[in-house]
Amino acid sequence: MNKSELIEQLAIRKDISNKRAEEIVNLIFNSMTDAMVDGERIEIRGLGSFVIKDYGTYTGRNPKTGEQITVSPKKLPFFKVGKELKERVLG
């Protein structure tokens, strides 16, 4: 499911306009993004949690040349699936 499909499903299930559904979805996504930018953890029961992971400097390898390179430290978003979702997917 992509964002436009999510908006469409929300509009159908709650009997609201696509425009209103889009505003709601954008509000939720923007709030989540802002929270992660501020370093906050997001936990949605039954789905999972979003966190920012810090990765330190490490030595990597250029795949084309095989040359060793130093990779700068970085922060990346990470999603950890919740127990309930994992069990539903696995059956």
Buried (B, 14 or more C-beta within 10 A) or exposed (E): EEEEEBBBEBBEEEEBEEEEBBEBBEEEEEEBEEEBEEEEEBEEEEEBBBBBEEEEEEEEEEEEEEEEEEEEEEEEEEEEEBEEEEEEEEE
